[in-house]
Amino acid sequence: MNKVEKIIIIAVVIALLIILIYSVLNKGDKYVYYRTKAGQGANVLIEDEKTFKKTASNTGIGLELEKVNDFSKVEMESVFNEEYFTTKKVAVIYTYEDTSKTYMYSVDDVKYDKEKTSATIYYTDKAGEYLGPFKNSWYNCMLVELEGTVTEVSFVKNQK
């Protein structure tokens, strides 16, 4: 076996390993969620556009959303409209940031029961290091896309 053949074999093995690792890490249910700023609110499942608009108005959910899966910016009304709620529902999670620390917040996983009528959302909301006083505190808001068949949601804050 010459040097070129060895390099080709090594490259193919590395490519197969990368594909294998990628497929293992991306196994399971996929979920989409958005982040923005908001006012205070209670974690909730929203099933229709009217309730969504009322909740967004009452809690001050920001109009510009960051789609975390690809970090794109979208307008709230272009996603959560009447058409959206014909096939999907959305869970809203609120997390508080005080004026002195950094915070980590994210949706870590979404699990469904067999019939996809119940969903459990695992999320992180963790204070980090002290930075000193900021001017204002605020609430972060995470909007999680769910199957249209979901009728109940459990919110589980990771304790890690």
C-alpha positions as CSV (number, residue, x, y, z in Angstrom):
1,M,0.0,0.0,0.0
2,N,1.5,3.3,-1.0
3,K,1.4,6.6,0.8
4,V,-1.6,8.0,-1.2
5,E,-3.7,5.0,-0.5
6,K,-3.0,5.2,3.2
7,I,-4.0,8.9,3.3
8,I,-7.3,8.1,1.4
9,I,-8.1,5.3,3.8
10,I,-7.4,7.5,6.8
11,A,-9.6,10.3,5.3
12,V,-12.5,7.9,4.7
13,V,-12.3,6.5,8.3
14,I,-12.2,10.1,9.7
15,A,-15.2,11.1,7.6
16,L,-17.2,8.0,8.7
17,L,-16.3,8.8,12.4
18,I,-17.5,12.4,11.9
19,I,-20.8,11.2,10.4
20,L,-21.3,8.7,13.2
21,I,-20.6,11.2,15.9
22,Y,-22.9,13.8,14.3
23,S,-25.8,11.2,13.9
24,V,-25.4,10.1,17.6
25,L,-25.4,13.7,18.9
26,N,-28.4,14.7,16.8
27,K,-30.6,11.7,17.8
28,G,-34.0,12.2,19.3
29,D,-36.8,14.6,18.9
30,K,-36.0,18.0,17.4
31,Y,-37.4,21.1,18.9
32,V,-37.4,24.8,17.9
33,Y,-37.4,27.7,20.3
34,Y,-37.1,31.4,20.3
35,R,-35.7,33.9,22.8
36,T,-36.5,37.5,23.5
37,K,-37.1,39.9,26.5
38,A,-40.4,40.2,28.3
39,G,-42.1,41.3,31.5
40,Q,-43.0,39.1,34.3
41,G,-45.2,36.1,33.5
42,A,-46.0,32.5,34.5
43,N,-44.8,29.6,32.3
44,V,-47.7,28.6,30.2
45,L,-49.0,26.5,27.2
46,I,-50.7,28.6,24.6
47,E,-53.1,26.9,22.1
48,D,-54.4,29.7,19.9
49,E,-53.5,33.1,18.4
50,K,-56.0,35.1,20.5
51,T,-54.5,33.8,23.8
52,F,-51.0,34.3,22.4
53,K,-51.6,37.9,21.5
54,K,-53.2,38.6,24.9
55,T,-50.3,37.0,26.7
56,A,-47.7,38.8,24.6
57,S,-49.5,42.1,25.3
58,N,-49.8,41.5,29.0
59,T,-46.3,40.4,29.6
60,G,-44.5,42.6,27.0
61,I,-43.0,39.8,24.9
62,G,-40.5,41.4,22.6
63,L,-41.5,41.8,18.9
64,E,-38.1,40.6,17.6
65,L,-37.3,37.0,18.4
66,E,-34.0,35.1,18.1
67,K,-34.5,31.6,16.7
68,V,-31.9,29.8,18.8
69,N,-31.6,26.8,16.4
70,D,-29.9,29.0,13.7
71,F,-29.6,32.4,15.5
72,S,-31.7,34.1,12.9
73,K,-33.9,37.1,13.8
74,V,-37.6,37.0,13.1
75,E,-40.6,39.1,13.9
76,M,-43.0,37.6,16.4
77,E,-46.1,38.2,14.2
78,S,-44.5,36.4,11.2
79,V,-44.1,33.2,13.2
80,F,-46.9,33.1,15.8
81,N,-49.9,33.9,13.6
82,E,-53.3,32.2,12.9
83,E,-51.7,29.8,10.5
84,Y,-49.1,28.7,13.0
85,F,-51.7,27.7,15.6
86,T,-53.6,25.5,13.1
87,T,-50.8,22.8,13.4
88,K,-48.7,23.8,16.5
89,K,-48.8,25.2,20.0
90,V,-46.3,27.2,21.9
91,A,-45.0,27.0,25.5
92,V,-43.7,30.2,27.0
93,I,-41.0,30.2,29.7
94,Y,-40.1,33.3,31.7
95,T,-36.7,33.7,33.5
96,Y,-35.6,36.7,35.7
97,E,-32.3,38.4,35.4
98,D,-31.4,40.7,38.3
99,T,-29.0,43.6,38.1
100,S,-25.8,42.1,39.3
101,K,-25.0,38.7,37.7
102,T,-24.7,37.0,34.4
103,Y,-27.3,34.3,33.6
104,M,-27.5,31.2,31.5
105,Y,-30.9,30.3,30.2
106,S,-31.8,27.8,27.5
107,V,-34.2,25.0,26.6
108,D,-32.3,21.8,27.0
109,D,-34.8,19.2,25.8
110,V,-38.4,18.6,25.0
111,K,-39.9,15.1,25.6
112,Y,-43.3,13.9,24.6
113,D,-45.4,11.0,25.8
114,K,-46.3,8.2,23.4
115,E,-49.5,10.0,22.1
116,K,-47.8,13.4,22.0
117,T,-50.5,14.9,24.2
118,S,-48.2,15.7,27.1
119,A,-44.8,17.4,26.8
120,T,-42.1,18.0,29.3
121,I,-39.7,20.9,28.7
122,Y,-36.4,20.8,30.5
123,Y,-34.8,24.2,30.7
124,T,-31.8,25.9,32.4
125,D,-32.0,29.2,34.3
126,K,-28.8,29.6,36.3
127,A,-27.1,32.6,37.8
128,G,-23.5,33.1,37.0
129,E,-20.7,35.3,38.4
130,Y,-21.2,38.6,40.0
131,L,-20.6,41.5,37.6
132,G,-21.7,44.5,39.7
133,P,-24.8,46.5,39.5
134,F,-26.5,47.1,36.1
135,K,-29.0,49.8,35.5
136,N,-32.1,47.6,35.1
137,S,-33.3,44.1,35.7
138,W,-35.4,42.2,33.1
139,Y,-37.2,38.9,32.2
140,N,-36.1,36.7,29.4
141,C,-38.7,34.8,27.5
142,M,-38.3,31.5,25.7
143,L,-41.0,30.4,23.2
144,V,-40.9,26.7,22.5
145,E,-42.7,25.1,19.5
146,L,-44.8,22.1,20.4
147,E,-46.9,19.5,18.5
148,G,-50.5,20.6,17.9
149,T,-51.7,17.5,19.8
150,V,-50.2,18.7,23.1
151,T,-52.8,19.4,25.8
152,E,-50.5,19.7,28.9
153,V,-46.9,20.8,29.6
154,S,-44.6,20.3,32.5
155,F,-41.8,22.7,33.0
156,V,-38.7,21.2,34.6
157,K,-35.9,23.6,35.6
158,N,-32.5,21.8,35.5
159,Q,-30.7,21.9,38.8
160,K,-27.2,21.4,37.4
